[in-house]
Structures are given as structure tokens and as C-alpha cells.
Amino acid sequence: MEPISITKIFNVNKDLLSNIFPHLLTSLFTINSQKFKSYPHYTYICVENKSKKLNTRIMKRKIAIAADHAGFEYKEIVKNYLSENFEVQDFGTFSTDSVDYPDFVHPAATSVENGENELGILFCGSGNGVQITANKHQKIRCALCWMPEIATLARQHNDANMISIPARFISKELAIEIVDKFLSTDFEGGRHQNRVDKIAFC
């Protein structure tokens, strides 16, 4: 009988775990799910072939973050909030001095598009400018979110890989709730996959 090990893993879904350990022929079953500092905590039973011991050190998920001057304060708050549990790459801006948001959004979106970062979070006054800019990238699906439920649906139904947050229209606390939902929700696939596949236009 093959050995069974129980491994506790934070902030990781089944697909991400499989991608990290593609060399293991591992069957994954969720046996426990609970909240840990607002993030999902999964416990998996891992059935491993050839008695290979699973390396339990999981790399933190990589998140891109960017803003213009209107979103700078919110960016800093969210970046500090996420820093313990995620690897956050800050693309700027780095002050409240007036700037042009595309200068910061394009590099952030490129990093998500090429897989350097898994997801991205953008801020500006209305959320519109940064969203429009990010969505010029072929592989980016950036959703404008002003409530947590929209962030949830953007992930579940649209497989959004970036969100934009309107810093001038919501509270800092609500911004954090939106980010929590975005980062803790998985794409449902199924009937939604066919629709997502039709989004990109060449």
C-alpha cells in the first residue's frame, strides 16, 4: 500500500499545488477548510508514489500591485496588509505626486500576462483608467470592483486575473474586503470557460 501523508497548506488551491509539484503522482482531497486571517486554509491528504516525501515549503503566491497618485494611499495599505502572506511586487507610483497611470499599469499587467505574477491589483480614483489600460493586454481580464461580491463573481465567472479598485469612492476597509474575496476565490470553469475563451479578440 502506498504511503499517505497529511500536509497543511496555506493560500494554495489544488491546481496551484499540482503545478508546484508536477513530478508527483498525487491524488488530492480537501478534508478541512477554514479561514486563517481572512485567507482559505486547506488541508490535503496526499497519496504519493514511490515513498517520495512531499516538500511542505510552499512558495508564496505572487501578486502585482500598482496605482496612480489618487490610489497611492490605498495601494500602500493593501500592500502592507498582504505582505505577510503574499509576495507583492509594487510597480508604483511611490508618492502622491501627479502621474500618468499607464506608466505603472502596463508593467504590472505585463508581469501577470507573462506569468511573473499570478494576479494583479490596481488602484486609481475611479478605477476606470487603470482597468481600461490593463485590458489592452491580450491575456488580461481586469474587473472594476467596488464591492466584495463583484470581486467574487469576477473570479468565479470571468476568471479575472486583475482587479481595479476606485479609491475615491470606497473606504479602505471595503478595499481590503474586495482584495480578500479576489484572492480567495477560484474560477469555477465549466460553462464559464467557453465564455472566457471567447473574450480575447485578435
Backbone as a printed PyTorch tensor [residue, N CA C, xyz], in Angstrom:
tensor([[[  0.8460,  -1.1930,   0.0000],
         [  0.0000,   0.0000,   0.0000],
         [  0.8820,   1.2440,   0.0000]],

        [[  0.5180,   2.2180,  -0.8180],
         [  1.3230,   3.4180,  -0.9230],
         [  1.1800,   4.2760,   0.3260]],

        [[  2.2300,   4.9970,   0.7020],
         [  2.1910,   5.8030,   1.9190],
         [  1.2480,   6.9880,   1.7930]],

        [[  0.6980,   7.4030,   2.9240],
         [ -0.1830,   8.5690,   2.9640],
         [  0.4060,   9.5810,   3.9310]],

        [[  0.5160,  10.8130,   3.4870],
         [  0.9580,  11.8890,   4.3720],
         [ -0.1000,  12.9760,   4.3730]],

        [[ -0.2460,  13.6560,   5.4910],
         [ -1.2020,  14.7590,   5.6010],
         [ -0.4050,  16.0460,   5.7230]],

        [[ -0.6490,  16.9610,   4.8060],
         [  0.1190,  18.1930,   4.7390],
         [ -0.8220,  19.3880,   4.8380]],

        [[ -0.5170,  20.3360,   5.7130],
         [ -1.3140,  21.5520,   5.8240],
         [ -0.6810,  22.6370,   4.9570]],

        [[ -1.5030,  23.2470,   4.1130],
         [ -1.0020,  24.2100,   3.1520],
         [ -1.8850,  25.4520,   3.1880]],

        [[ -1.2590,  26.6270,   3.2160],
         [ -1.9850,  27.8830,   3.2720],
         [ -1.9880,  28.5700,   1.9060]],

        [[ -3.1340,  29.2050,   1.5680],
         [ -3.2420,  30.0440,   0.3780],
         [ -2.9570,  29.3040,  -0.9210]],

        [[ -3.2490,  28.0340,  -0.9750],
         [ -2.9620,  27.2420,  -2.1670],
         [ -4.1980,  26.4460,  -2.5480]],

        [[ -4.5820,  26.4830,  -3.8230],
         [ -5.6570,  25.6180,  -4.2770],
         [ -5.0660,  24.3850,  -4.9370]],

        [[ -5.9080,  23.4610,  -5.3290],
         [ -5.4230,  22.1760,  -5.8470],
         [ -4.6130,  22.3460,  -7.1360]],

        [[ -5.0800,  23.2180,  -8.0300],
         [ -4.3690,  23.4040,  -9.2880],
         [ -2.9740,  23.9600,  -9.0610]],

        [[ -2.8670,  24.9410,  -8.1590],
         [ -1.5610,  25.5320,  -7.8850],
         [ -0.6270,  24.5120,  -7.2630]],

        [[ -1.1410,  23.6790,  -6.3640],
         [ -0.3110,  22.6520,  -5.7380],
         [  0.2040,  21.6750,  -6.7820]],

        [[ -0.6460,  21.2900,  -7.7140],
         [ -0.2430,  20.3690,  -8.7720],
         [  0.8270,  20.9830,  -9.6640]],

        [[  0.7100,  22.3030,  -9.9030],
         [  1.7030,  22.9730, -10.7380],
         [  3.0550,  23.0520, -10.0460]],

        [[  3.0420,  23.2100,  -8.7250],
         [  4.2890,  23.3180,  -7.9720],
         [  5.0110,  21.9830,  -7.9260]],

        [[  4.2440,  20.8740,  -7.8500],
         [  4.8360,  19.5390,  -7.7520],
         [  4.3780,  18.6510,  -8.9140]],

        [[  4.7160,  19.0230, -10.1660],
         [  4.2440,  18.2320, -11.3080],
         [  4.8590,  16.8410, -11.3640]],

        [[  5.9880,  16.6280, -10.6740],
         [  6.6680,  15.3350, -10.7270],
         [  6.0220,  14.3010,  -9.8200]],

        [[  5.1310,  14.7410,  -8.9380],
         [  4.4840,  13.8030,  -8.0330],
         [  3.1520,  13.3420,  -8.6090]],

        [[  2.9360,  12.0270,  -8.5950],
         [  1.6310,  11.4930,  -8.9750],
         [  0.7880,  11.4920,  -7.7170]],

        [[  0.0760,  12.5770,  -7.4830],
         [ -0.5580,  12.8190,  -6.1890],
         [ -2.0590,  13.0030,  -6.3530]],

        [[ -2.8240,  12.2880,  -5.5480],
         [ -4.2660,  12.4870,  -5.5050],
         [ -4.5780,  13.4230,  -4.3430]],

        [[ -5.3610,  14.4690,  -4.6160],
         [ -5.6200,  15.4810,  -3.6140],
         [ -7.0880,  15.4650,  -3.1950]],

        [[ -7.3120,  15.4780,  -1.8980],
         [ -8.6690,  15.5150,  -1.3760],
         [ -8.7240,  16.5480,  -0.2630]],

        [[ -9.6230,  17.5270,  -0.3660],
         [ -9.7740,  18.5020,   0.7010],
         [-10.5190,  17.8550,   1.8560]],

        [[ -9.9070,  17.8360,   3.0500],
         [-10.5760,  17.2520,   4.2020],
         [-10.9120,  18.3000,   5.2520]],

        [[-10.4010,  19.5170,   5.0600],
         [-10.7080,  20.5720,   6.0040],
         [-10.5470,  21.9100,   5.3180]],

        [[-11.4400,  22.8320,   5.5930],
         [-11.3160,  24.1700,   5.0400],
         [-11.7940,  25.1660,   6.0770]],

        [[-10.9820,  26.1460,   6.3680],
         [-11.3600,  27.1450,   7.3470],
         [-10.6550,  28.4450,   7.0160]],

        [[-11.0190,  29.5100,   7.7070],
         [-10.4140,  30.8030,   7.4640],
         [ -9.2150,  31.0080,   8.3770]],

        [[ -8.1620,  31.5660,   7.8180],
         [ -6.9710,  31.9040,   8.5910],
         [ -6.5660,  33.3060,   8.1780]],

        [[ -6.8220,  34.2780,   9.0570],
         [ -6.5350,  35.6790,   8.7380],
         [ -7.1780,  36.0840,   7.4140]],

        [[ -8.4170,  35.6990,   7.2380],
         [ -9.2300,  36.0270,   6.0670],
         [ -8.8410,  35.2710,   4.8050]],

        [[ -7.8910,  34.3360,   4.8840],
         [ -7.4980,  33.5720,   3.7130],
         [ -7.8770,  32.1130,   3.9050]],

        [[ -8.1330,  31.4050,   2.8130],
         [ -8.5210,  29.9970,   2.9480],
         [ -7.3500,  29.1540,   3.4170]],

        [[ -7.6430,  28.2250,   4.2880],
         [ -6.6270,  27.2960,   4.7910],
         [ -7.0960,  25.9070,   4.4130]],

        [[ -6.3520,  25.2460,   3.5530],
         [ -6.7400,  23.9290,   3.0870],
         [ -5.8420,  22.8680,   3.7130]],

        [[ -6.4250,  21.7500,   4.0560],
         [ -5.6450,  20.5920,   4.4740],
         [ -5.8730,  19.4980,   3.4460]],

        [[ -4.8010,  18.9260,   2.9010],
         [ -4.9120,  17.9100,   1.8780],
         [ -4.3620,  16.5740,   2.3730]],

        [[ -4.9890,  15.4910,   1.9300],
         [ -4.3680,  14.1690,   2.0410],
         [ -3.6330,  13.9390,   0.7270]],

        [[ -2.3510,  13.7070,   0.7930],
         [ -1.5510,  13.4990,  -0.4020],
         [ -1.0900,  12.0510,  -0.4630]],

        [[ -1.5390,  11.3050,  -1.4610],
         [ -1.1100,   9.9230,  -1.6570],
         [  0.0430,   9.9480,  -2.6450]],

        [[  1.2480,   9.6080,  -2.1840],
         [  2.4390,   9.7700,  -3.0020],
         [  3.0090,   8.4210,  -3.4300]],

        [[  3.4090,   8.3340,  -4.6890],
         [  4.0220,   7.1260,  -5.2140],
         [  5.4970,   7.0490,  -4.8300]],

        [[  6.0210,   5.8050,  -4.7430],
         [  7.4440,   5.5420,  -4.5340],
         [  7.9830,   6.1620,  -3.2480]],

        [[  7.1220,   6.3420,  -2.2600],
         [  7.5280,   6.8150,  -0.9390],
         [  8.2240,   8.1730,  -0.9690]],

        [[  7.9450,   8.9690,  -1.9960],
         [  8.5720,  10.2860,  -2.0460],
         [  7.9370,  11.1900,  -1.0020]],

        [[  8.7700,  11.9010,  -0.2750],
         [  8.2730,  12.7990,   0.7650],
         [  7.9460,  14.1440,   0.1390]],

        [[  6.7500,  14.6320,   0.4000],
         [  6.3160,  15.9030,  -0.1580],
         [  7.0220,  17.0480,   0.5400]],

        [[  7.5980,  17.9300,  -0.2450],
         [  8.2260,  19.1290,   0.3050],
         [  7.1220,  20.0790,   0.7360]],

        [[  7.0350,  20.3920,   2.0260],
         [  5.9140,  21.1750,   2.5500],
         [  6.1640,  22.6730,   2.4920]],

        [[  7.3290,  23.0910,   2.0050],
         [  7.5890,  24.5240,   1.9080],
         [  6.9960,  25.0430,   0.6020]],

        [[  5.8820,  25.7570,   0.6950],
         [  5.1900,  26.2700,  -0.4690],
         [  5.5580,  27.7390,  -0.6740]],

        [[  5.9250,  28.0760,  -1.8940],
         [  6.2500,  29.4650,  -2.1850],
         [  4.9970,  30.3270,  -2.0780]],

        [[  5.1660,  31.5490,  -1.6140],
         [  4.0380,  32.4620,  -1.5160],
         [  3.5470,  32.8350,  -2.9120]],

        [[  2.2410,  33.0180,  -3.0320],
         [  1.6660,  33.4620,  -4.2900],
         [  2.1640,  34.8690,  -4.6040]],

        [[  2.4460,  35.1270,  -5.8810],
         [  2.9950,  36.4120,  -6.2940],
         [  1.8870,  37.3120,  -6.8340]],

        [[  1.8260,  38.5180,  -6.2940],
         [  0.7800,  39.4670,  -6.6350],
         [  1.4120,  40.7640,  -7.1270]],

        [[  0.9580,  41.2650,  -8.2690],
         [  1.3770,  42.5740,  -8.7670],
         [  0.4320,  43.6430,  -8.2330]],

        [[  0.9800,  44.8060,  -7.9400],
         [  0.1550,  45.8960,  -7.4330],
         [  0.6560,  47.2090,  -8.0350]],

        [[ -0.2820,  48.0890,  -8.3880],
         [  0.0970,  49.3620,  -8.9930],
         [ -1.0150,  50.3760,  -8.7910]],

        [[ -0.6550,  51.6520,  -8.8950],
         [ -1.6270,  52.7200,  -8.6910],
         [ -1.1080,  54.0200,  -9.2890]],

        [[ -2.0290,  54.9700,  -9.4700],
         [ -1.6080,  56.3380,  -9.7650],
         [ -1.6150,  57.1280,  -8.4640]],

        [[ -1.4700,  58.4360,  -8.5500],
         [ -1.3990,  59.2700,  -7.3430],
         [ -2.6800,  59.1970,  -6.5130]],

        [[ -3.8360,  59.0630,  -7.1740],
         [ -5.1030,  59.0000,  -6.4440],
         [ -5.2510,  57.6900,  -5.6790]],

        [[ -4.5990,  56.6490,  -6.1580],
         [ -4.7050,  55.3480,  -5.4990],
         [ -3.5170,  54.9850,  -4.6400]],

        [[ -2.5330,  55.8980,  -4.5510],
         [ -1.2890,  55.5850,  -3.8480],
         [ -1.5220,  55.1490,  -2.4000]],

        [[ -2.3330,  55.8920,  -1.6590],
         [ -2.5460,  55.5670,  -0.2450],
         [ -3.1780,  54.1880,  -0.0850]],

        [[ -4.1760,  53.8750,  -0.9080],
         [ -4.8190,  52.5670,  -0.8230],
         [ -3.8470,  51.4580,  -1.2100]],

        [[ -3.0260,  51.7150,  -2.2020],
         [ -2.0220,  50.7240,  -2.6120],
         [ -1.0940,  50.3830,  -1.4490]],

        [[ -0.6470,  51.3910,  -0.7450],
         [  0.2700,  51.1630,   0.3710],
         [ -0.3980,  50.3620,   1.4870]],

        [[ -1.6520,  50.6730,   1.7710],
         [ -2.3880,  49.9710,   2.8250],
         [ -2.5720,  48.4970,   2.4480]],

        [[ -3.0120,  48.2410,   1.2190],
         [ -3.2410,  46.8710,   0.7780],
         [ -1.9230,  46.1070,   0.6740]],

        [[ -0.8790,  46.7500,   0.1940],
         [  0.4290,  46.0980,   0.0910],
         [  0.9040,  45.6480,   1.4710]],

        [[  0.8030,  46.5130,   2.4620],
         [  1.2170,  46.1470,   3.8180],
         [  0.3470,  45.0370,   4.3900]],

        [[ -0.9350,  45.0700,   4.0700],
         [ -1.8670,  44.0520,   4.5510],
         [ -1.5260,  42.6750,   3.9860]],

        [[ -1.0980,  42.6390,   2.7300],
         [ -0.8360,  41.3610,   2.0620],
         [  0.5800,  40.8360,   2.2800]],

        [[  1.4760,  41.6760,   2.7210],
         [  2.9010,  41.3390,   2.7040],
         [  3.2620,  40.0980,   3.5180]],

        [[  2.5020,  39.7790,   4.5600],
         [  2.8290,  38.6230,   5.3940],
         [  2.5170,  37.3020,   4.6900]],

        [[  1.4790,  37.2950,   3.8710],
         [  1.0090,  36.0490,   3.2730],
         [  1.2640,  35.9260,   1.7750]],

        [[  1.6840,  37.0080,   1.1350],
         [  1.9150,  37.0080,  -0.2990],
         [  3.2360,  37.7030,  -0.6110]],

        [[  3.7790,  37.3780,  -1.7760],
         [  4.9330,  38.1170,  -2.2970],
         [  4.3850,  39.1950,  -3.2170]],

        [[  4.4660,  40.4450,  -2.7910],
         [  3.8520,  41.5490,  -3.5180],
         [  4.9260,  42.3290,  -4.2730]],

        [[  4.7280,  42.4750,  -5.5800],
         [  5.6330,  43.2840,  -6.3970],
         [  4.9510,  44.6130,  -6.6890]],

        [[  5.5310,  45.6810,  -6.1960],
         [  4.9660,  47.0230,  -6.3070],
         [  5.5400,  47.7240,  -7.5350]],

        [[  4.6730,  48.0690,  -8.4850],
         [  5.0970,  48.7350,  -9.7110],
         [  4.9320,  50.2530,  -9.6450]],

        [[  4.5670,  50.7840,  -8.4560],
         [  4.4010,  52.2240,  -8.3290],
         [  2.9560,  52.6470,  -8.5700]],

        [[  2.7190,  53.9060,  -8.4410],
         [  3.6070,  55.0010,  -8.1600],
         [  4.0130,  54.9790,  -6.6890]],

        [[  4.9720,  55.8200,  -6.3280],
         [  5.5270,  55.7550,  -4.9880],
         [  5.3420,  57.0460,  -4.1940]],

        [[  4.4130,  57.8800,  -4.6270],
         [  4.0910,  59.1070,  -3.8970],
         [  2.7400,  59.6090,  -4.3960]],

        [[  2.2900,  60.7060,  -3.8320],
         [  1.0260,  61.3140,  -4.2580],
         [  1.2310,  62.3710,  -5.3460]],

        [[  2.4390,  62.4860,  -5.8620],
         [  2.6890,  63.4160,  -6.9700],
         [  1.9340,  62.9530,  -8.2110]],

        [[  1.3890,  63.8980,  -8.9560],
         [  0.5920,  63.5800, -10.1260],
         [  1.4090,  62.8070, -11.1630]],

        [[  0.8170,  61.7070, -11.6590],
         [  1.4870,  60.8420, -12.6350],
         [  0.4850,  60.3700, -13.6810]],

        [[  0.9830,  59.7100, -14.7060],
         [  0.1410,  59.1020, -15.7380],
         [  0.0200,  57.6110, -15.4430]],

        [[ -1.1920,  57.1520, -15.1340],
         [ -1.3830,  55.7670, -14.6820],
         [ -0.9020,  54.6890, -15.6600]],

        [[ -0.9490,  54.8940, -16.9880],
         [ -0.4600,  53.8150, -17.8580],
         [  1.0090,  53.4610, -17.6260]],

        [[  1.7970,  54.4330, -17.1610],
         [  3.2160,  54.1680, -16.9230],
         [  3.4370,  53.0760, -15.8840]],

        [[  2.4720,  52.8750, -15.0050],
         [  2.6030,  51.8870, -13.9360],
         [  1.7470,  50.6440, -14.1900]],

        [[  0.6230,  50.8520, -14.8590],
         [ -0.2860,  49.7350, -15.1230],
         [  0.2870,  48.7800, -16.1700]],

        [[  0.8680,  49.3090, -17.2230],
         [  1.3940,  48.4310, -18.2760],
         [  2.4500,  47.4510, -17.7560]],

        [[  3.4360,  47.8930, -16.9790],
         [  4.3960,  46.9170, -16.4390],
         [  3.7500,  45.8830, -15.5160]],

        [[  2.7890,  46.3220, -14.6930],
         [  2.1040,  45.3860, -13.7920],
         [  1.3140,  44.3540, -14.5880]],

        [[  0.5830,  44.8250, -15.6030],
         [ -0.2170,  43.9150, -16.4280],
         [  0.6810,  42.9530, -17.2060]],

        [[  1.8020,  43.4410, -17.6970],
         [  2.7370,  42.5780, -18.4130],
         [  3.2520,  41.4600, -17.5240]],

        [[  3.4980,  41.7770, -16.2490],
         [  4.0070,  40.7610, -15.3190],
         [  2.9890,  39.6710, -15.0570]],

        [[  1.6950,  40.0070, -15.0820],
         [  0.6440,  38.9940, -14.9260],
         [  0.4850,  38.2240, -16.2290]],

        [[  0.5540,  38.9340, -17.3310],
         [  0.3810,  38.3130, -18.6460],
         [  1.4600,  37.2690, -18.9260]],

        [[  2.6960,  37.5460, -18.4960],
         [  3.7800,  36.6090, -18.7800],
         [  4.0300,  35.6030, -17.6620]],

        [[  3.1910,  35.6390, -16.6060],
         [  3.2750,  34.6490, -15.5490],
         [  4.2440,  34.9750, -14.4360]],

        [[  4.8680,  36.1440, -14.5000],
         [  5.7710,  36.5530, -13.4260],
         [  5.0060,  36.7170, -12.1150]],

        [[  3.7910,  37.2510, -12.2050],
         [  2.8760,  37.3430, -11.0690],
         [  1.5820,  36.6200, -11.4180]],

        [[  0.9650,  36.0160, -10.3960],
         [ -0.2450,  35.2310, -10.6370],
         [ -1.4600,  36.1210, -10.8650]],

        [[ -1.6040,  37.1670, -10.0400],
         [ -2.7500,  38.0640, -10.0990],
         [ -2.2660,  39.4960,  -9.9130]],

        [[ -3.1520,  40.4620, -10.2130],
         [ -2.7820,  41.8590, -10.0610],
         [ -3.8980,  42.6910,  -9.4580]],

        [[ -3.5080,  43.7420,  -8.7200],
         [ -4.4560,  44.6510,  -8.0690],
         [ -4.0630,  46.0780,  -8.4270]],

        [[ -5.0200,  46.8520,  -8.9410],
         [ -4.7680,  48.2080,  -9.4130],
         [ -5.6670,  49.2100,  -8.6930]],

        [[ -5.1670,  50.4360,  -8.5420],
         [ -5.9170,  51.4880,  -7.8840],
         [ -5.7950,  52.7930,  -8.6690]],

        [[ -6.9170,  53.4870,  -8.8020],
         [ -6.8980,  54.8880,  -9.2230],
         [ -8.1580,  55.5310,  -8.6690]],

        [[ -8.4110,  56.7790,  -8.9940],
         [ -9.5420,  57.4740,  -8.4010],
         [-10.8680,  56.7980,  -8.6610]],

        [[-11.1790,  56.5430,  -9.9300],
         [-12.4460,  55.9050, -10.2910],
         [-12.2960,  54.4170, -10.5560]],

        [[-11.0750,  53.9510, -10.7420],
         [-10.8310,  52.5690, -11.1240],
         [-10.9100,  52.3380, -12.6130]],

        [[-11.4560,  53.3140, -13.3520],
         [-11.6800,  53.1210, -14.7840],
         [-10.4030,  53.2090, -15.6120]],

        [[ -9.5850,  54.2220, -15.3560],
         [ -8.3910,  54.4050, -16.1660],
         [ -7.4570,  53.2120, -16.1100]],

        [[ -7.2030,  52.7180, -14.8970],
         [ -6.2820,  51.5850, -14.7650],
         [ -6.8870,  50.3080, -15.3340]],

        [[ -8.2110,  50.1590, -15.2010],
         [ -8.8610,  48.9700, -15.7650],
         [ -8.7880,  48.9660, -17.2860]],

        [[ -9.1070,  50.0940, -17.8990],
         [ -9.0730,  50.1920, -19.3600],
         [ -7.6670,  49.9060, -19.8780]],

        [[ -6.6690,  50.4570, -19.1990],
         [ -5.2810,  50.2520, -19.6180],
         [ -4.8880,  48.7850, -19.5150]],

        [[ -5.1910,  48.1640, -18.3890],
         [ -4.8160,  46.7580, -18.1910],
         [ -5.4660,  45.8610, -19.2310]],

        [[ -6.7110,  46.1570, -19.5680],
         [ -7.4400,  45.3030, -20.5100],
         [ -6.9980,  45.4670, -21.9620]],

        [[ -6.0790,  46.3870, -22.2250],
         [ -5.4750,  46.4630, -23.5580],
         [ -4.5230,  45.2910, -23.7890]],

        [[ -4.1230,  44.6240, -22.7180],
         [ -3.2480,  43.4640, -22.8300],
         [ -4.0880,  42.2380, -23.1800]],

        [[ -3.6300,  41.4660, -24.1440],
         [ -4.4020,  40.3620, -24.7020],
         [ -4.8270,  39.3320, -23.6570]],

        [[ -3.9500,  39.0370, -22.7040],
         [ -4.2340,  37.9690, -21.7500],
         [ -4.7220,  38.4740, -20.3910]],

        [[ -5.0540,  39.7470, -20.3130],
         [ -5.5280,  40.3100, -19.0450],
         [ -7.0470,  40.4300, -19.0570]],

        [[ -7.6470,  40.0310, -17.9410],
         [ -9.0730,  40.2180, -17.6990],
         [ -9.1880,  40.9700, -16.3820]],

        [[ -9.2980,  42.2900, -16.4880],
         [ -9.3070,  43.1500, -15.3000],
         [-10.7230,  43.6270, -15.0280]],

        [[-11.2000,  43.3950, -13.8120],
         [-12.5740,  43.7450, -13.4260],
         [-12.5720,  44.9430, -12.4800]],

        [[-13.4490,  45.8910, -12.7470],
         [-13.6480,  47.0330, -11.8610],
         [-14.5290,  46.5920, -10.7040]],

        [[-14.0070,  46.6770,  -9.4870],
         [-14.7200,  46.1450,  -8.3120],
         [-14.8910,  47.2180,  -7.2520]],

        [[-16.1350,  47.4590,  -6.8640],
         [-16.4160,  48.4070,  -5.7890],
         [-17.1700,  47.7530,  -4.6330]],

        [[-17.3680,  46.4450,  -4.7130],
         [-17.9410,  45.6900,  -3.6070],
         [-17.4000,  44.2640,  -3.6610]],

        [[-17.3240,  43.5810,  -2.5160],
         [-16.7290,  42.2420,  -2.4780],
         [-17.4210,  41.2340,  -3.3870]],

        [[-18.7450,  41.3490,  -3.5050],
         [-19.4820,  40.3870,  -4.3130],
         [-19.0660,  40.4400,  -5.7850]],

        [[-18.7240,  41.6160,  -6.2570],
         [-18.2900,  41.7430,  -7.6510],
         [-16.9320,  41.0750,  -7.8450]],

        [[-16.0490,  41.2290,  -6.8650],
         [-14.7440,  40.5690,  -6.9380],
         [-14.9060,  39.0570,  -6.9590]],

        [[-15.8280,  38.5420,  -6.1450],
         [-16.0910,  37.1010,  -6.1290],
         [-16.5710,  36.6140,  -7.4830]],

        [[-17.5390,  37.3090,  -8.0620],
         [-18.0920,  36.9020,  -9.3550],
         [-17.0720,  37.0680, -10.4800]],

        [[-16.2380,  38.0800, -10.3690],
         [-15.2090,  38.2920, -11.3890],
         [-14.2550,  37.1110, -11.4510]],

        [[-13.9530,  36.5290, -10.3010],
         [-13.0890,  35.3490, -10.2720],
         [-13.8620,  34.0950, -10.6850]],

        [[-15.0520,  33.8950, -10.1030],
         [-15.8190,  32.6750, -10.3590],
         [-16.2450,  32.5520, -11.8130]],

        [[-16.7430,  33.6310, -12.3900],
         [-17.3730,  33.5660, -13.7020],
         [-16.4790,  34.0620, -14.8380]],

        [[-15.5940,  35.0110, -14.5570],
         [-14.8040,  35.6450, -15.6130],
         [-13.3300,  35.2970, -15.5720]],

        [[-12.9190,  34.5340, -14.5650],
         [-11.5050,  34.1940, -14.3920],
         [-10.6430,  35.4490, -14.4390]],

        [[-11.1070,  36.5240, -13.7850],
         [-10.3540,  37.7820, -13.7550],
         [ -8.9930,  37.5450, -13.1250]],

        [[ -7.9570,  38.0330, -13.7910],
         [ -6.6180,  37.9040, -13.2200],
         [ -6.0760,  39.2310, -12.6970]],

        [[ -6.8680,  40.2910, -12.8540],
         [ -6.5630,  41.5750, -12.2270],
         [ -7.8790,  42.2330, -11.8240]],

        [[ -7.8080,  43.0870, -10.8090],
         [ -8.9580,  43.9200, -10.4650],
         [ -8.4980,  45.3650, -10.3260]],

        [[ -9.4360,  46.2810, -10.5460],
         [ -9.1770,  47.7010, -10.2850],
         [-10.1360,  48.1690,  -9.2060]],

        [[ -9.6360,  49.0230,  -8.3350],
         [-10.4150,  49.4930,  -7.1890],
         [-10.4910,  51.0170,  -7.2220]],

        [[-11.7110,  51.5960,  -7.1110],
         [-11.8980,  53.0480,  -7.1640],
         [-11.6410,  53.7050,  -5.7980]],

        [[-10.4350,  54.1800,  -5.5890],
         [-10.0120,  54.6500,  -4.2660],
         [-10.8130,  55.8540,  -3.7590]],

        [[-11.3490,  56.6500,  -4.6490],
         [-12.0730,  57.8490,  -4.2240],
         [-13.5300,  57.5710,  -3.8670]],

        [[-13.9770,  56.3280,  -4.0260],
         [-15.4000,  56.0480,  -3.8510],
         [-15.7120,  54.9650,  -2.8210]],

        [[-14.7010,  54.3280,  -2.2800],
         [-14.9480,  53.3120,  -1.2560],
         [-13.9890,  53.5050,  -0.0970]],

        [[-14.3370,  52.9090,   1.0370],
         [-13.4840,  53.0190,   2.2210],
         [-12.2870,  52.0860,   2.1090]],

        [[-11.2830,  52.3430,   2.9220],
         [-10.0950,  51.4800,   2.9530],
         [-10.4690,  50.0750,   3.4280]],

        [[-11.3770,  50.0030,   4.3890],
         [-11.8080,  48.7030,   4.9020],
         [-12.4980,  47.8850,   3.8150]],

        [[-13.3210,  48.5560,   3.0210],
         [-14.0180,  47.8540,   1.9380],
         [-13.0260,  47.4090,   0.8630]],

        [[-12.0210,  48.2170,   0.6170],
         [-10.9880,  47.8350,  -0.3570],
         [-10.3100,  46.5370,   0.0570]],

        [[-10.0230,  46.4000,   1.3340],
         [ -9.3840,  45.1740,   1.8300],
         [-10.3320,  43.9840,   1.6960]],

        [[-11.6160,  44.1850,   1.9660],
         [-12.5890,  43.1000,   1.7890],
         [-12.6310,  42.6470,   0.3320]],

        [[-12.5820,  43.5990,  -0.5800],
         [-12.6020,  43.2810,  -2.0050],
         [-11.3750,  42.4590,  -2.3840]],

        [[-10.2260,  42.8810,  -1.9060],
         [ -8.9810,  42.1600,  -2.1880],
         [ -9.0430,  40.7510,  -1.6160]],

        [[ -9.5580,  40.6130,  -0.3970],
         [ -9.7010,  39.2850,   0.2200],
         [-10.5140,  38.3480,  -0.6630]],

        [[-11.6480,  38.8380,  -1.1480],
         [-12.5150,  37.9950,  -1.9770],
         [-11.8290,  37.6320,  -3.2920]],

        [[-11.1550,  38.6030,  -3.8810],
         [-10.4730,  38.3610,  -5.1510],
         [ -9.4080,  37.2770,  -5.0070]],

        [[ -8.6370,  37.3310,  -3.9450],
         [ -7.5170,  36.4160,  -3.7730],
         [ -7.9250,  35.0520,  -3.2220]],

        [[ -9.1030,  34.9510,  -2.6410],
         [ -9.5120,  33.6870,  -2.0310],
         [-10.5740,  32.9390,  -2.8320]],

        [[-10.9100,  33.4450,  -4.0240],
         [-11.9460,  32.8240,  -4.8540],
         [-11.3220,  32.2090,  -6.0980]],

        [[-11.7540,  31.0170,  -6.4590],
         [-11.2490,  30.3200,  -7.6390],
         [-12.2410,  30.4260,  -8.7940]],

        [[-11.7280,  30.3110,  -9.9870],
         [-12.5480,  30.2530, -11.1990],
         [-13.3380,  28.9460, -11.2070]],

        [[-14.6240,  29.0240, -11.5200],
         [-15.4800,  27.8460, -11.5000],
         [-15.3300,  26.9830, -12.7380]],

        [[-14.8530,  27.5530, -13.8260],
         [-14.7270,  26.7720, -15.0540],
         [-16.0860,  26.3580, -15.5970]],

        [[-16.1670,  25.1440, -16.1080],
         [-17.4480,  24.6530, -16.6200],
         [-17.9880,  25.5170, -17.7420]],

        [[-19.2500,  25.9020, -17.6390],
         [-19.8830,  26.6930, -18.6870],
         [-19.2210,  28.0460, -18.8710]],

        [[-18.5580,  28.5410, -17.8100],
         [-17.9140,  29.8510, -17.8920],
         [-16.6300,  29.8030, -18.7280]],

        [[-15.9930,  28.6430, -18.8140],
         [-14.7420,  28.5430, -19.5620],
         [-14.9450,  28.8650, -21.0360]],

        [[-16.0240,  28.3660, -21.6060],
         [-16.3010,  28.6260, -23.0160],
         [-16.4610,  30.1140, -23.2710]],

        [[-17.0820,  30.8330, -22.3430],
         [-17.3000,  32.2670, -22.4970],
         [-15.9910,  33.0300, -22.3570]],

        [[-15.1810,  32.6260, -21.3820],
         [-13.8890,  33.2860, -21.1830],
         [-13.0040,  33.0800, -22.4030]],

        [[-13.0690,  31.9080, -23.0060],
         [-12.2480,  31.6160, -24.1850],
         [-12.5790,  32.5300, -25.3620]],

        [[-13.7830,  33.1080, -25.3530],
         [-14.1990,  33.9790, -26.4560],
         [-13.8920,  35.4560, -26.2220]],

        [[-13.3270,  35.8040, -25.0720],
         [-13.1100,  37.2030, -24.7340],
         [-12.0310,  37.8460, -25.5970]],

        [[-10.8660,  37.2160, -25.6770],
         [ -9.7370,  37.7970, -26.4200],
         [-10.0990,  37.9180, -27.8930]],

        [[ -9.7350,  39.0700, -28.4850],
         [-10.0600,  39.3270, -29.8960],
         [ -8.7790,  39.7080, -30.6190]],

        [[ -8.4050,  38.9460, -31.6310],
         [ -7.1520,  39.1960, -32.3580],
         [ -7.3830,  40.1520, -33.5140]]])
